[in-house]
Amino acid sequence: MGSTAPDELLPVLDSLKPALKSMDIRTVAVATPSKENWENLITSIYVTEKTVDEVRSEHQKIPKLRNNQFAILLDAHPLDYTIFNGIIEGEIRFPTPFGINKIKFRKFNPLKLKVHSPHARVDGNLMWVLSTAHVGDQKEREELWSVVNKQGREAKLQGYHTIIALIKKQLRIDYGNRERKDFELVIPPLATIESAQFIESNFEVKIKKVTGLKDLQLILVLERSDQGGFYNRVRSDIRRMNEDTHESAKPFSVVTESFEIEDLLPYDLMNVELLHSESALTFDKITKTAPLSNVVEPFLNTLNVFCRLDKFKKMLFEPEKYGKNPDKIFENAVTWLLSLAGYDTIHLGLEIKHKKGEKKESFDVLRAEGGYEIGCADILAYEENKRLLLVDCDIGIDEKKIQKLVETGEYFLDQSKKYGRLEIIPVLVTPKDCGHRVEEGLRIVDCNALEMIFQEIAKGNRKKARDTFCYFGY
């Protein structure tokens, strides 16, 4: 991990030089009727890899907003901490076409802020957001807000519904009405994980980083689920990344690191963390799931020899795209899945053709004496001395079939004396996404549950796969 991580901001910023070059400073200043001076409502400082000129060029594109009581002031400083000295003394200064604007500031030392402040994702990237809040006289703070909340007209002229929306956009912060936060400092990611992927027995990571940034390292942790579905670490790797060996005019460079993994199993998790070792800041992190390859579960692996698993998954999740009679294709795939999970299965949806002119015969309808139709089921699935599933497959959501399946369950419930303690469960299986739909009297297994079941089988967790058939979405 390198040297012990510093707690305070100053050594962290020093350790990130020369990748960091400037500070983008944006302040909402308010002049209240009872005070002669402009006062800080909220100041946002972005420490950035851009030059001072680049930041000022960005500021030129931001519409100016200033009246006698309200102003958004912009400035750019080199990374020399002068602005922090001003805050320590209780005043910061902004150059304007009308001279220097002095802004009264609550006295504190930003360089003493702890880098342990929480980080957040902004535009998909991890940012370190260090903030402080005004904890003084609430009356003074309310006086500032009374002025701010009168700026609705100014906000609308700039194309915003509210003044808060304008402040959030122009200062690039998360902010609310009458908030006490008055200072925020953001350290952006100087390096990001551009891509991470499994390629056969290797894991490849591409890093995009600011040119000149040193002391980067990758931490990779491979996790695998046990029979209970809990993930445990099976291996880890720490690698310091190669430094830039030559000067480059480009602001960013891309570095590729490859790691060999000999014992990868389907649906293993690879957790990747990109660190700056000197400051211990995490620049980025990502988790990737291993693909469905190198299957070791014997039953599924044997099926793979006869029917490739990608074809099996298409039958299960996209039967309408696989061939004619998608209903029957889906029923067959669900029967396979139940068998792979460890159930003894009987496919009732089989149609038998007799002599020419005679009706086809099937067994997926439950009838009472006299031919009255009670209910339906496509598959019977049995776990010895534990449970019996009455499974109906539906590639759509047919409300009538749902009701018939409920009635099937009720029939067998009335016959419960014949089955002793055996649990009898009607199950509707569909490749559709049913969200959190719940139906009294039956289980719903949708595409989300099917994916979970498939993954547990591939990982060898057949018991969990069986249980998921019964208890997902109930």
C-alpha positions, 0 to 999 in steps of 0.5 A: 500500500506504500507509506501510511496515508496522510490524514490532512489535505495538504500532503495529499495535494502535494503528493498528487503534483505535478498531475494537478495544476490549478484550482477552479474557484466559484463563489455565491456572494451575497450582500445583505441590507444590514451588512456593507460587505459581500459575504460567502454563501457557498464556495466550490473549489475544484482541484484540477489537472487543467492549466489556469488558462484552460479553466479561465477559458471555461469561465468565459463560456459561463453567463455572468450573474451579478446585481447589487445583492447577489453574484456568482464569482469565478476565478482560477488559481495555480495550485499554490494554496493562496486561496486557502490563506485567504480563507484562514484570514476570513476573506477571499478576493475576486478580480472583476471589471470593476476592481477587486471584490472582497468576500467575507468568509468564515475563518477555518483552515481548509488544508486541515480537512480530513481526506477521509471525507466521503467520496461520491460518483459524479458523472460516473466518476469517483470524486473526493468531496470535502465540505464544511458547514456554517454552524454559527448564528442561524439568523445570519444565515437566514438573512443571506438566504432571504436575499438568495431566494429573491433571485428567481427572476435572475434564474429564469433569465438564465434558463433555470426554474429556480435559483437553487438549480442555477447554483447547483449547475454553475458551482457543480455541487449538490445543494439545497435551499437554506443549506448550511454548507458553505464550502466544498472542495473536490478532488477529481479522478486523475485516473479511471478504469476505462475498461475491465474484461475477462479474456479466456484465462486472463483479466485485462484492465485498461487505465486512463490517467493524467500524464505525469501521475505516478504511484498508481497501483491496482488491487484485484480480489477474486471472490467465489460464492459458497453453497450458501450463496456468500462470496469469499475471497479466493485470491488477490493481486496487488500490482504497481503500475509502470511509470511514464518513461518519456515526456508526452504532449498529450494530457492523458495516456492509456495503460493496459495491465493483464493478469493470468487467472488459472482457476476461474469459474463461472460467475466469479466476481473480480473486484478491481480498485485503482489506488494512488499509493502515496495518498491512499486515495481510491481513484476508481473501482469496478466489479466484473462477473466472470463469463459462463465458461469453464463450467465444472458442474457435471450435469450442466457440463454434460448438457453443454456437450449436447446443447451449447449453453448459449443456445440453452439460455436463448431457449430459456430467455428468448424462446420466441427468437429460437424457432417455431412453437416458442411455448413448447421450446420454453417448456422444454428449457424449463424442464431441463432447468428443473432437472439441472437444479435436482428435481425429478421432472415429468413434462405433461405438455407432451402431445401424442398423435394417434391415428389419422383423424383422431385428436391429439392427446396431452396431459397438461389439463387437470379435469374432474370426473365428467370432464370438467376442467379444474386447472392446468400444469405443464411440468411436475417437479419433485424433490423427494420427501420435501416438495412437489411443484406444479409448474405452468410455463407462460411466455406471456402473462395470461391472467386466465392461466394464472387463475387456472394454476391457482385453482390447480393448487387449491385442488391439491390442497384439498387432497393434502391428506394423500400427500402427508407433509409434502409441500405442494407449490404452484409455480408460474414460470415466464421469461418476462420481467414481472417486477415485484408482482405477487400473486396469492396462492402461487410463486412467480418465477420471472426472468430475474429469478431464472437468471439467478437459478441458472447462475446457481446451477453453474456455480454448483449450488443446486440446493439454492437453485431449487429453493429459488424456484420456490421462494422467489417473488412469493 
